[in-house]
Amino acid sequence: MDELESFFRESLEDFALSRSEKKDLKVHLAKIGSDKVGQAKARQLAFRLANNAIDEFGQIAALDWLQGVIKLLYANENEVKASAYFSPGEDCLHRIRRLIGEARESLDICIFTITDNRIVKKLEEAHARKIRIRIISDDDKSEDLGSDLDHLRRAGISCRLDRTTAHMHHKFAVADNDLLLSGSYNWTRSAATENDENIIVTNNRKLVNSFQLKFDELWERLG
């Protein structure tokens, strides 16, 4: 934030953001990304500097500069992003662990089976950070040797199982109602070491909302 303040002050001296300054500012703001706390701090800093600059540069110049900063700050807010990951290999595992580790408020997980302790460890850490975690899984698979559902329940994480003769075969997770992870990949070691599997991660609002609604529907039905 100190680095960003220095940049803000330098750009204010020109009364407005030049093309090169906009390019440089995008690099600075990319470090904040979609982090709400970081965005709020940057926004507060920009408003404070603009308010202080009114006497020196005039209201119109200061507000024009502020408008340019705010536009850049939220320029990527509605940008749709998506990435794909594949196994065998640990790319899928690392992305799942990253999704869990970066969650700020909530994790809704709908998964056929969980047996990979490396993922379970990240879930326990998220739970310790007071992240609200809800897990839906298959009742038959929960009885398999190596299943971690009972362990997660004992750790205080909310888990619900389907009660049908068919399988609950979904494999997706929604973090903070903002990011969707979905694909063929079960959260098992064999999915990483042996199987041809995939996941995608996206912030596409339509897809995130669709999967969140499906999760909420299943959660209520199984309550």
C-alpha positions in Angstrom: 0.0 0.0 0.0 3.0 2.4 0.6 4.1 1.7 -2.9 0.7 2.4 -4.3 0.4 5.7 -2.3 3.7 6.8 -3.8 2.4 6.1 -7.3 -0.9 7.8 -6.6 1.0 11.0 -5.4 3.2 11.0 -8.5 0.2 10.6 -10.8 -1.7 13.4 -9.0 1.1 15.9 -9.9 0.0 15.6 -13.6 -3.6 16.4 -12.6 -4.8 13.3 -14.5 -3.8 9.7 -15.4 -1.8 9.6 -18.6 -1.8 6.5 -20.8 1.5 5.3 -19.4 0.4 5.9 -15.8 -2.8 3.9 -16.4 -0.7 1.1 -17.7 1.6 1.2 -14.6 -1.4 1.6 -12.3 -2.9 -1.6 -13.7 0.3 -3.4 -12.7 0.0 -2.0 -9.2 -3.7 -2.8 -8.8 -3.2 -6.4 -10.2 -1.4 -7.2 -7.0 -4.7 -6.4 -5.2 -6.8 -8.4 -7.6 -10.3 -9.1 -6.3 -9.3 -8.9 -2.7 -12.1 -6.9 -1.1 -10.0 -5.6 1.8 -7.2 -4.5 -0.6 -9.7 -2.8 -2.9 -11.3 -1.0 0.1 -7.9 0.3 1.3 -6.9 1.4 -2.2 -10.3 3.2 -2.6 -10.0 4.9 0.7 -6.4 6.0 -0.1 -7.5 7.4 -3.5 -10.4 9.4 -1.9 -8.2 10.8 0.8 -5.5 11.9 -1.6 -8.1 13.4 -4.0 -9.7 15.3 -1.1 -6.4 16.7 -0.1 -5.6 17.6 -3.7 -8.7 19.7 -4.2 -7.1 22.9 -2.7 -3.9 22.4 -4.7 -5.3 21.3 -8.1 -8.9 22.2 -8.0 -12.0 20.1 -7.6 -12.5 19.2 -11.2 -8.9 18.0 -11.8 -8.9 16.1 -8.5 -12.2 14.4 -9.2 -11.2 13.5 -12.8 -8.1 11.8 -11.4 -10.2 10.0 -8.8 -12.6 8.8 -11.4 -9.8 7.4 -13.4 -8.3 5.5 -10.5 -11.7 4.0 -9.4 -12.4 2.9 -13.0 -9.1 1.1 -13.1 -9.5 -0.4 -9.6 -12.7 -2.2 -10.7 -11.8 -2.7 -14.3 -11.3 -6.4 -13.8 -14.3 -6.9 -11.5 -16.6 -8.1 -14.2 -13.9 -9.8 -16.3 -14.7 -13.5 -16.8 -11.8 -15.7 -16.1 -11.5 -19.5 -16.5 -8.6 -22.0 -16.3 -8.4 -25.8 -16.9 -6.3 -28.3 -15.1 -5.6 -32.0 -15.8 -4.2 -35.2 -14.2 -2.3 -37.5 -13.8 -0.1 -35.0 -12.0 -0.7 -32.6 -9.2 -2.0 -29.6 -11.0 -5.6 -30.4 -10.0 -4.6 -31.1 -6.5 -2.7 -27.9 -6.1 -5.6 -25.8 -7.6 -8.1 -27.4 -5.2 -5.9 -26.7 -2.2 -5.4 -23.2 -3.4 -9.1 -22.6 -3.7 -9.6 -23.8 -0.2 -6.7 -21.8 1.1 -7.8 -18.6 -0.5 -11.5 -18.8 0.6 -12.4 -15.7 2.7 -15.9 -16.6 4.0 -17.4 -19.8 2.7 -16.8 -23.1 0.9 -19.7 -25.2 -0.4 -18.4 -28.6 -1.6 -20.4 -31.3 -3.5 -18.1 -34.2 -4.0 -18.6 -38.0 -4.7 -15.8 -39.0 -2.3 -12.9 -37.4 -0.3 -9.9 -39.6 0.6 -6.9 -37.4 0.0 -5.5 -36.2 3.3 -3.6 -33.4 1.6 -7.0 -31.8 0.7 -8.5 -32.7 4.1 -5.6 -30.8 5.8 -6.5 -27.6 3.9 -10.1 -28.0 4.9 -9.2 -28.3 8.5 -7.1 -25.2 8.2 -9.9 -23.3 6.6 -12.3 -24.4 9.3 -9.8 -23.2 11.9 -9.8 -19.8 10.1 -13.6 -19.7 10.7 -14.5 -20.3 7.0 -18.0 -21.7 6.8 -17.7 -25.1 5.1 -20.6 -27.3 4.0 -19.9 -30.6 2.3 -22.4 -32.9 0.5 -21.2 -36.4 -0.4 -22.4 -39.8 -1.4 -23.7 -42.1 1.4 -22.3 -45.3 -0.1 -18.8 -43.8 -0.7 -18.7 -42.4 2.8 -18.5 -46.0 4.0 -15.4 -46.8 1.9 -12.1 -47.5 3.5 -10.1 -44.2 3.6 -13.1 -41.9 3.4 -12.6 -38.8 5.4 -16.2 -37.7 5.8 -16.5 -39.0 9.4 -13.2 -37.3 10.3 -14.4 -34.0 8.9 -17.6 -34.3 10.8 -15.7 -34.9 14.0 -13.6 -31.8 13.3 -16.8 -29.8 13.3 -17.4 -29.4 9.6 -21.0 -29.6 8.4 -21.5 -32.7 6.2 -24.6 -34.1 4.6 -25.1 -37.3 2.6 -27.6 -38.3 0.0 -30.2 -40.9 1.0 -31.0 -42.4 -2.4 -30.1 -45.7 -4.1 -28.5 -43.7 -6.8 -25.1 -42.0 -6.4 -24.5 -38.3 -5.6 -21.9 -38.0 -8.3 -21.3 -34.3 -8.4 -17.7 -33.0 -8.1 -17.8 -29.2 -7.6 -17.0 -26.5 -5.1 -18.1 -22.9 -4.8 -15.9 -20.5 -2.8 -17.3 -17.3 -1.4 -20.2 -17.5 -3.9 -17.7 -16.1 -6.3 -15.5 -18.9 -7.8 -16.5 -22.3 -9.2 -14.4 -25.4 -9.3 -15.9 -28.3 -11.2 -14.8 -31.3 -13.3 -14.4 -35.1 -13.3 -11.7 -35.1 -10.5 -12.6 -36.9 -7.3 -10.7 -35.7 -4.2 -8.6 -38.8 -4.0 -4.9 -39.7 -4.4 -5.6 -42.0 -7.4 -7.2 -39.1 -9.2 -3.9 -37.3 -9.0 -1.5 -40.2 -9.6 -3.4 -42.5 -12.0 -6.5 -41.3 -13.6 -7.1 -39.0 -16.6 -9.1 -36.3 -14.9 -9.9 -32.6 -15.2 -11.2 -29.5 -13.4 -12.1 -26.0 -14.5 -12.1 -22.9 -12.3 -14.1 -19.9 -13.3 -15.7 -16.7 -11.9 -18.4 -16.8 -14.7 -21.3 -15.3 -12.7 -24.0 -17.3 -14.5 -22.2 -20.6 -13.9 -21.3 -19.7 -10.3 -25.0 -18.9 -9.5 -26.2 -22.1 -11.2 -24.0 -24.3 -9.1 -24.6 -22.4 -5.9 -28.4 -22.8 -6.4 -28.0 -26.5 -7.1 -25.9 -26.8 -3.9 -28.4 -24.9 -1.8 -31.2 -27.1 -3.2 -29.4 -30.3 -2.3 -28.4 -29.0 1.1 -32.0 -28.2 2.0 -33.3 -31.5 0.6 -30.8 -33.5 2.7 -31.3 -31.4 5.9 
